[in-house]
Amino acid sequence: MTSPSTAPAQDAPGLTHRQIVTTLSGLLTGMFVAILSNTIVSNALPAIVSDLQGSQTGYTWIVTATLLATTASTPIWGKLADLFPKKPLVQAATVIFIAASIGAGFSHSMGEMIGWRFLQGVGAGGLQALAQVVIAAIIPPRERGRYSGYMGSVLAAATVSGPLIGGLLVDTPGLGWQATFFVGVPVALVSLLVVQKTLRLPTVRREVKLDYWGAALIVGGVSTLLVWVSLAGEQFPWSSPTSWALVALGVAALTAAVIVETKVPEPVVPMWLFRERTVVLSVLASMIAGVVMFGGSVFLGQYFQIGRAYSPMAAGLLTLPLIGGLVVSSTVSGQLISRFGRWKPYLLVGAALITTGLTLLATIDHATPVWEVSIFLVLLGTGMGMTMQNLVLAVQNTVDVSNVGAASSLVAFLRSMGGTVGVTLLGVVLDGRVSDLLGGSPDALEALATAQPAQATLIRAAYGDGISFVFLIAAAASLVTLVSVILIREVPLRTTIAKVPSAPPASPDLAPARTR
């Protein structure tokens, strides 16, 4: 099958800075609401479950369904972007997201809610993956840093500010939990209109052979493992037969996927990517960065709301130092990379600051002054801003534009999966730590709702003190990011979108496109 796809960059008309910013405004707006959809419902979950007469299982699946669909669909969207025109894909993902958001807001049962949330995750996965792919298709790596900084800022701001916005909407009279779904619809519509008007990409003809088996096995394997991580310890014990069966099924599916991906002409995840040193090291570093990014939203929210008794809105405001450090460092480092062409020094400093910030956060307790915690958050946010998107830039500089979709989505996919798995496991560690601090008392969080003032004070102090242990483990894990960045070889950023065709990787996956 022959299909139009994105043209090589050297054949594309050059875009001015204003045209690029205009185009990015539509893409990043869509990306913002897509990421926001994962976290904005956190403060609305109790009201949703109560109104729809749901159970604890339904409570969990409202979050898990979206996270599962977003993570599993990311590599597929990325590969489709290498095979088909990118603009219709962005529009399709936006339409899916809008329809699912409206459906979720009008849900009348838990089954409807979970189904719409899954579809919302599919659209969100496309918006997140395709934004990075389009940037790589219109901007050479040497100039991409200044714009990647904007993307990093959007990524973190949406992740961390979701609970704050959700709490504000739920607490506002006359709105309710439905507003957490409807609020993104007009923003996504604006994004759709801007993309339609501004995004212009030339096309070529390319042989398309869709990897149905690979896609099915990857989605099945990843979904099974994410279901296991999300539900183990709550719906069934970690060491139960159900747990072992899910692990075996997930591993078997992913093993079969690897075999399939080595044999098909257009794999969803080209296996030759794992022979690229920069790709492998960037993926390792990004997985830990994902734990830090998602953990920053989850555990800082718990620290301020449970350990320090702040309201959801106040807790969101107290994470602003993290967002501020990330936005500034992401933007400034991107500008400097584009100006001087060097990217590894910023990765090194960023990875070091992540470890430093996490180590300092490992010293906090329920009585640590807020100004002191804020300083630690600035350091952590600054490190994240200098690291996350620049790791994607390093990968995009390594591969040709014809495979940039698969490569970029691989980093995003494993970052998201690493964050999901890491935060879940760290949550188990936190529960155990809090239980130990309370003398072995189980279900401390449930007991907090009905506890007497003296007992509630003890539970809050245990959470405030126990979270430091989570940050200590995260600090130790962040050494993987630091070592990975040290081992990455810095390659000069190329000034063309496509790689020089004289030395393509020796792989059938990189067969040249047939131009019109």
C-alpha positions as CSV (number, residue, x, y, z in Angstrom):
1,M,0.0,0.0,0.0
2,T,1.3,3.4,-0.9
3,S,0.4,6.4,1.2
4,P,1.4,10.1,1.4
5,S,3.8,10.9,4.3
6,T,5.9,13.7,5.5
7,A,8.5,15.0,3.0
8,P,12.2,15.2,3.8
9,A,13.0,18.4,5.6
10,Q,15.4,19.7,3.0
11,D,12.6,19.9,0.5
12,A,10.3,21.7,2.9
13,P,9.9,25.5,2.7
14,G,11.7,27.3,5.5
15,L,9.5,28.7,8.3
16,T,10.1,31.9,10.1
17,H,10.2,32.1,13.9
18,R,6.8,33.6,13.9
19,Q,5.3,30.9,11.8
20,I,6.9,28.2,13.9
21,V,5.6,29.8,17.2
22,T,2.1,30.1,15.7
23,T,2.1,26.4,14.6
24,L,3.4,25.3,18.0
25,S,0.7,27.3,19.8
26,G,-1.9,24.9,18.4
27,L,0.2,21.8,19.0
28,L,1.2,22.7,22.6
29,T,-2.3,23.8,23.5
30,G,-3.6,20.4,22.5
31,M,-0.7,18.7,24.4
32,F,-1.4,20.7,27.5
33,V,-5.1,19.6,27.8
34,A,-4.2,16.0,26.9
35,I,-1.7,15.8,29.8
36,L,-4.0,17.8,32.1
37,S,-6.7,15.2,31.6
38,N,-4.7,12.6,33.4
39,T,-4.4,14.6,36.7
40,I,-7.2,17.1,36.7
41,V,-9.8,14.5,37.9
42,S,-7.8,13.5,41.0
43,N,-9.7,15.9,43.3
44,A,-13.0,15.1,41.6
45,L,-12.8,11.3,42.0
46,P,-14.7,11.0,45.3
47,A,-17.7,13.1,43.9
48,I,-17.7,11.1,40.6
49,V,-17.8,7.7,42.4
50,S,-20.5,8.9,44.8
51,D,-22.7,10.4,42.0
52,L,-22.3,7.3,39.7
53,Q,-22.7,4.9,42.6
54,G,-19.3,3.3,42.0
55,S,-17.0,1.1,44.0
56,Q,-13.3,1.3,45.0
57,T,-12.5,-0.8,41.9
58,G,-14.3,1.8,39.7
59,Y,-12.4,4.6,41.5
60,T,-9.1,3.0,40.5
61,W,-10.2,2.4,36.9
62,I,-11.2,6.0,36.2
63,V,-7.5,6.8,36.5
64,T,-6.1,3.6,35.3
65,A,-8.1,3.5,32.0
66,T,-6.8,6.8,30.8
67,L,-3.2,6.1,31.9
68,L,-3.3,2.7,30.3
69,A,-4.6,3.9,26.9
70,T,-2.3,6.9,26.8
71,T,0.8,4.8,27.5
72,A,-0.1,1.9,25.2
73,S,-1.1,4.0,22.2
74,T,1.9,6.4,22.3
75,P,4.3,4.2,20.2
76,I,1.5,3.4,17.7
77,W,0.7,7.1,17.1
78,G,4.5,7.7,16.7
79,K,4.9,5.0,14.1
80,L,1.7,6.1,12.2
81,A,3.4,9.6,12.0
82,D,6.3,8.0,10.2
83,L,4.0,6.4,7.6
84,F,1.1,8.8,7.1
85,P,0.6,12.6,6.9
86,K,1.0,14.1,10.3
87,K,-1.6,16.8,10.1
88,P,-4.6,14.5,9.8
89,L,-3.3,12.4,12.6
90,V,-3.1,15.4,14.9
91,Q,-6.6,16.3,13.9
92,A,-7.9,12.8,14.5
93,A,-6.3,12.6,17.9
94,T,-7.8,16.0,18.8
95,V,-11.3,14.9,17.7
96,I,-11.1,11.7,19.6
97,F,-10.0,13.6,22.7
98,I,-12.8,16.1,22.4
99,A,-15.5,13.5,21.8
100,A,-14.3,11.4,24.7
101,S,-14.1,14.4,27.1
102,I,-17.7,15.3,26.3
103,G,-18.8,11.7,26.7
104,A,-17.1,11.5,30.1
105,G,-18.8,14.7,31.3
106,F,-22.2,13.3,30.4
107,S,-21.6,9.8,31.8
108,H,-24.5,8.3,33.9
109,S,-22.7,5.1,35.1
110,M,-19.2,3.9,36.0
111,G,-19.1,1.7,32.9
112,E,-19.7,4.7,30.6
113,M,-17.2,6.8,32.5
114,I,-14.4,4.2,32.3
115,G,-15.1,3.6,28.6
116,W,-14.9,7.3,27.8
117,R,-11.8,7.7,29.9
118,F,-10.1,5.0,27.9
119,L,-11.0,6.7,24.7
120,Q,-9.8,10.0,26.1
121,G,-6.5,8.3,26.8
122,V,-6.1,7.2,23.2
123,G,-6.6,10.8,22.0
124,A,-4.3,12.1,24.7
125,G,-1.6,9.6,23.7
126,G,-1.8,10.9,20.1
127,L,-1.6,14.6,21.1
128,Q,1.4,14.0,23.3
129,A,3.4,11.9,20.8
130,L,2.5,13.8,17.7
131,A,3.5,17.2,19.1
132,Q,7.1,16.1,19.4
133,V,7.1,14.4,16.0
134,V,5.8,17.5,14.2
135,I,8.4,19.7,15.9
136,A,11.1,17.3,14.6
137,A,9.6,17.5,11.1
138,I,9.7,21.3,10.8
139,I,12.7,22.4,12.8
140,P,16.4,21.2,12.5
141,P,17.9,19.9,15.7
142,R,20.3,22.9,16.0
143,E,17.2,25.2,16.2
144,R,15.0,22.8,18.0
145,G,16.3,23.4,21.5
146,R,14.6,26.8,21.9
147,Y,11.2,25.3,21.0
148,S,11.7,22.0,22.9
149,G,12.0,24.2,26.0
150,Y,8.5,25.4,25.5
151,M,7.3,21.8,25.3
152,G,9.1,20.8,28.5
153,S,7.4,23.7,30.3
154,V,4.0,22.6,29.0
155,L,4.6,19.0,30.0
156,A,5.5,19.8,33.6
157,A,3.0,22.6,34.1
158,A,0.1,20.4,32.9
159,T,1.3,17.4,35.1
160,V,1.7,19.4,38.3
161,S,-1.1,21.9,37.9
162,G,-3.8,19.4,37.2
163,P,-4.8,18.8,40.8
164,L,-4.8,22.5,41.5
165,I,-7.2,23.3,38.5
166,G,-9.3,20.2,39.4
167,G,-9.6,21.3,43.0
168,L,-10.6,24.8,42.0
169,L,-13.3,23.5,39.6
170,V,-14.8,21.1,42.1
171,D,-14.9,23.6,44.8
172,T,-16.6,26.3,42.7
173,P,-20.4,26.4,43.3
174,G,-22.4,25.5,40.2
175,L,-19.7,23.6,38.4
176,G,-19.0,20.1,40.0
177,W,-16.9,17.2,38.7
178,Q,-18.3,17.5,35.1
179,A,-16.3,20.7,34.7
180,T,-13.1,18.8,34.9
181,F,-14.0,17.1,31.6
182,F,-15.7,20.0,29.9
183,V,-12.9,22.6,30.6
184,G,-10.5,21.1,28.1
185,V,-13.1,20.9,25.2
186,P,-13.0,24.6,24.1
187,V,-9.2,24.7,24.5
188,A,-8.9,21.6,22.3
189,L,-11.2,23.1,19.7
190,V,-9.0,26.2,19.5
191,S,-6.0,23.9,19.1
192,L,-7.8,22.1,16.3
193,L,-8.5,25.3,14.4
194,V,-5.0,26.6,14.8
195,V,-3.5,23.4,13.6
196,Q,-5.9,23.4,10.6
197,K,-4.9,27.0,9.7
198,T,-1.1,26.9,10.4
199,L,0.3,23.4,10.0
200,R,1.7,22.9,6.5
201,L,3.8,19.8,5.7
202,P,4.7,18.6,2.2
203,T,4.1,15.0,1.4
204,V,5.7,12.1,-0.4
205,R,4.6,8.6,-1.4
206,R,5.8,5.8,0.7
207,E,5.2,2.1,0.8
208,V,3.1,1.4,3.9
209,K,3.0,-2.0,5.5
210,L,1.2,-1.8,8.8
211,D,2.5,-3.9,11.7
212,Y,-0.8,-5.2,13.1
213,W,0.7,-8.0,15.0
214,G,3.4,-5.9,16.6
215,A,0.9,-3.2,17.6
216,A,-1.4,-5.8,19.1
217,L,1.3,-7.5,21.1
218,I,2.8,-4.3,22.4
219,V,-0.6,-2.9,23.5
220,G,-1.6,-6.2,25.0
221,G,1.7,-6.7,26.9
222,V,2.0,-3.1,28.2
223,S,-1.7,-3.0,29.1
224,T,-1.4,-6.3,31.1
225,L,1.6,-5.1,33.0
226,L,0.1,-1.8,33.8
227,V,-3.1,-3.4,35.0
228,W,-1.0,-5.6,37.3
229,V,1.0,-2.7,38.7
230,S,-2.1,-0.6,39.1
231,L,-4.3,-3.2,40.9
232,A,-1.9,-5.4,42.7
233,G,-1.9,-4.8,46.4
234,E,-5.5,-3.5,46.3
235,Q,-7.6,-5.8,44.2
236,F,-5.4,-8.9,44.8
237,P,-2.1,-9.6,46.7
238,W,1.2,-9.1,44.9
239,S,2.2,-12.7,45.3
240,S,-1.2,-14.2,44.3
241,P,-1.8,-16.5,41.3
242,T,-3.6,-13.6,39.6
243,S,-0.6,-11.4,40.0
244,W,1.8,-14.1,38.7
245,A,-0.5,-14.8,35.7
246,L,-0.7,-11.2,34.7
247,V,3.1,-10.8,34.9
248,A,3.6,-14.0,32.8
249,L,1.0,-12.9,30.2
250,G,2.5,-9.4,29.9
251,V,6.1,-10.7,29.6
252,A,5.1,-13.3,27.1
253,A,3.3,-10.8,24.9
254,L,6.2,-8.3,24.9
255,T,8.7,-11.1,24.2
256,A,6.6,-12.1,21.2
257,A,6.4,-8.5,20.1
258,V,10.2,-8.3,20.1
259,I,10.4,-11.3,17.8
260,V,7.8,-9.8,15.5
261,E,9.4,-6.4,15.4
262,T,12.7,-8.0,14.2
263,K,11.0,-9.5,11.2
264,V,8.5,-7.0,9.8
265,P,9.5,-4.3,7.3
266,E,7.8,-1.4,9.2
267,P,7.9,-2.3,12.9
268,V,6.1,-0.1,15.5
269,V,9.2,0.0,17.6
270,P,12.3,-0.6,15.3
271,M,14.7,-2.9,17.2
272,W,17.7,-1.2,15.6
273,L,17.0,1.8,17.8
274,F,18.3,-0.2,20.8
275,R,21.6,-0.6,19.0
276,E,22.0,3.2,19.1
277,R,23.9,4.1,22.3
278,T,22.3,7.6,22.6
279,V,18.8,6.1,22.3
280,V,19.3,3.5,25.0
281,L,21.0,5.8,27.5
282,S,18.4,8.5,26.8
283,V,15.6,6.0,27.4
284,L,17.1,4.9,30.7
285,A,17.5,8.5,31.8
286,S,14.0,9.4,30.7
287,M,12.3,6.5,32.6
288,I,13.7,7.8,35.9
289,A,12.8,11.4,34.9
290,G,9.2,10.1,34.4
291,V,9.2,8.7,38.0
292,V,10.3,12.1,39.2
293,M,7.8,14.1,37.1
294,F,4.8,12.0,38.0
295,G,5.9,11.4,41.5
296,G,6.3,15.2,42.0
297,S,2.6,15.6,41.3
298,V,1.4,12.6,43.4
299,F,3.7,12.6,46.4
300,L,4.0,16.4,46.8
301,G,0.3,16.6,46.7
302,Q,0.1,14.0,49.5
303,Y,2.8,15.7,51.5
304,F,1.1,19.1,51.5
305,Q,-2.5,17.9,51.8
306,I,-2.2,14.9,54.1
307,G,1.1,15.6,55.9
308,R,0.7,19.3,56.3
309,A,-3.2,19.6,56.1
310,Y,-3.3,22.2,53.3
311,S,-6.3,22.4,51.0
312,P,-6.0,21.0,47.5
313,M,-5.8,24.5,46.1
314,A,-3.1,25.6,48.6
315,A,-1.2,22.4,47.9
316,G,-1.2,23.2,44.2
317,L,0.1,26.7,44.8
318,L,2.9,25.3,47.0
319,T,4.2,23.3,44.1
320,L,4.6,26.5,42.0
321,P,8.4,26.7,42.9
322,L,8.8,23.3,41.1
323,I,6.9,24.5,38.0
324,G,8.7,27.9,38.0
325,G,12.2,26.2,38.1
326,L,11.2,23.9,35.4
327,V,9.7,26.5,33.1
328,V,12.7,28.9,33.4
329,S,15.4,26.3,33.0
330,S,13.7,24.5,30.2
331,T,13.3,27.7,28.2
332,V,16.7,29.1,29.0
333,S,18.6,25.9,28.4
334,G,16.8,25.4,25.1
335,Q,17.7,28.9,23.9
336,L,21.4,28.4,24.9
337,I,21.5,25.0,23.1
338,S,20.2,26.6,19.9
339,R,22.7,29.5,20.2
340,F,25.8,27.5,20.9
341,G,25.0,24.0,19.6
342,R,26.0,22.2,22.8
343,W,23.5,20.1,24.7
344,K,25.3,17.6,27.0
345,P,26.5,20.2,29.6
346,Y,22.9,21.1,30.3
347,L,21.9,17.4,30.6
348,L,24.8,16.9,33.1
349,V,23.9,19.9,35.2
350,G,20.2,19.0,35.1
351,A,20.8,15.4,36.1
352,A,23.0,16.5,39.0
353,L,20.3,19.0,40.2
354,I,17.6,16.3,40.1
355,T,19.7,14.1,42.4
356,T,20.5,17.1,44.6
357,G,16.9,18.2,44.8
358,L,15.6,14.7,45.6
359,T,18.3,14.2,48.2
360,L,17.4,17.4,50.0
361,L,13.7,16.5,49.8
362,A,14.6,13.2,51.5
363,T,15.4,15.3,54.6
364,I,12.0,16.9,55.0
365,D,9.3,16.0,57.6
366,H,5.9,17.2,58.7
367,A,7.5,20.3,60.4
368,T,10.0,21.4,57.8
369,P,9.5,25.1,57.0
370,V,7.6,25.6,53.7
371,W,10.3,28.1,52.4
372,E,12.9,25.4,52.8
373,V,10.8,22.9,50.9
374,S,10.3,25.5,48.2
375,I,14.1,25.9,47.7
376,F,14.4,22.1,47.3
377,L,11.6,22.2,44.8
378,V,13.2,24.9,42.7
379,L,16.4,22.8,42.5
380,L,14.4,19.8,41.4
381,G,12.3,21.7,38.9
382,T,15.4,23.3,37.4
383,G,17.0,19.9,36.9
384,M,13.9,18.5,35.3
385,G,13.6,21.4,32.9
386,M,17.2,21.0,31.8
387,T,16.8,17.2,31.3
388,M,13.5,16.0,30.0
389,Q,13.1,17.6,26.6
390,N,16.8,17.7,25.9
391,L,16.9,13.9,26.2
392,V,14.3,13.8,23.4
393,L,16.4,16.2,21.4
394,A,19.4,14.0,21.7
395,V,17.4,11.0,20.4
396,Q,15.9,13.0,17.5
397,N,19.4,14.2,16.5
398,T,20.5,10.6,16.3
399,V,17.8,9.3,13.9
400,D,16.6,10.3,10.5
401,V,13.3,12.2,10.1
402,S,11.8,9.1,8.5
403,N,12.0,7.4,11.9
404,V,11.7,10.3,14.2
405,G,8.1,9.4,15.1
406,A,9.0,6.0,16.3
407,A,12.1,7.2,18.2
408,S,10.4,10.2,19.9
409,S,7.4,8.2,20.9
410,L,9.7,5.4,22.3
411,V,11.2,7.9,24.7
412,A,7.8,9.3,25.7
413,F,6.3,5.8,26.0
414,L,9.0,4.4,28.3
415,R,9.0,7.7,30.3
416,S,5.3,7.4,30.8
417,M,5.5,3.7,31.6
418,G,8.5,4.2,34.0
419,G,6.6,7.0,35.7
420,T,3.4,4.8,36.1
421,V,5.3,1.8,37.4
422,G,7.7,3.8,39.6
423,V,5.0,5.9,41.2
424,T,2.9,2.8,41.9
425,L,5.7,1.0,43.6
426,L,6.8,4.0,45.5
427,G,3.2,4.3,46.7
428,V,3.4,0.8,48.1
429,V,6.7,1.8,49.9
430,L,5.0,4.9,51.3
431,D,2.1,2.9,52.7
432,G,4.5,0.5,54.4
433,R,6.5,3.3,55.8
434,V,3.5,5.1,57.2
435,S,2.2,1.9,58.7
436,D,5.6,1.3,60.4
437,L,5.6,4.8,61.8
438,L,2.2,4.3,63.3
439,G,3.2,1.0,64.9
440,G,1.8,-1.3,62.2
441,S,-1.6,0.3,61.8
442,P,-3.1,-0.5,58.4
443,D,-5.3,1.7,56.2
444,A,-4.1,4.9,57.8
445,L,-5.5,7.1,55.0
446,E,-9.0,5.6,55.4
447,A,-8.8,6.0,59.2
448,L,-7.9,9.7,58.8
449,A,-11.5,10.6,57.6
450,T,-13.0,9.5,60.9
451,A,-10.1,9.9,63.3
452,Q,-10.2,12.0,66.4
453,P,-8.1,15.2,66.4
454,A,-5.2,13.7,68.3
455,Q,-5.1,10.5,66.2
456,A,-5.5,12.6,63.0
457,T,-2.4,14.6,64.0
458,L,-0.4,11.4,64.4
459,I,-1.5,10.1,61.0
460,R,-0.7,13.4,59.3
461,A,2.8,13.5,61.0
462,A,3.4,9.9,59.8
463,Y,2.7,10.9,56.2
464,G,4.8,14.0,56.5
465,D,7.7,12.0,57.8
466,G,7.2,8.9,55.6
467,I,7.3,10.7,52.3
468,S,10.9,11.6,52.9
469,F,11.8,7.9,52.5
470,V,10.1,7.9,49.1
471,F,12.3,10.8,48.0
472,L,15.3,9.0,49.3
473,I,14.6,6.0,47.1
474,A,13.9,8.3,44.1
475,A,17.3,10.1,44.8
476,A,19.1,6.8,44.6
477,A,17.2,5.9,41.4
478,S,18.1,9.3,39.9
479,L,21.7,8.2,39.9
480,V,20.8,6.1,36.8
481,T,19.8,9.3,35.0
482,L,23.1,10.9,36.0
483,V,25.3,7.9,35.0
484,S,23.3,7.6,31.7
485,V,23.9,11.2,30.8
486,I,27.6,11.0,31.6
487,L,27.9,8.1,29.2
488,I,26.1,9.7,26.3
489,R,28.4,10.9,23.6
490,E,27.7,14.4,22.5
491,V,27.1,14.6,18.7
492,P,26.9,18.0,17.1
493,L,23.4,19.1,16.4
494,R,22.7,19.0,12.6
495,T,21.4,22.0,10.8
496,T,19.1,20.0,8.5
497,I,16.0,18.2,9.5
498,A,17.0,15.0,7.6
499,K,20.3,13.2,8.2
500,V,22.9,13.2,5.5
501,P,21.9,10.3,3.3
502,S,25.4,9.0,2.8
503,A,25.5,6.9,6.0
504,P,22.1,5.6,7.0
505,P,21.9,2.8,9.5
506,A,22.2,-0.7,8.0
507,S,18.6,-1.8,8.5
508,P,15.7,-2.6,6.2
509,D,13.6,-0.4,8.4
510,L,15.3,2.6,6.8
511,A,14.5,1.9,3.2
512,P,14.2,5.3,1.4
513,A,10.8,6.7,0.7
514,R,9.6,6.9,-2.9
515,T,9.0,10.5,-3.6
516,R,6.5,11.9,-6.1
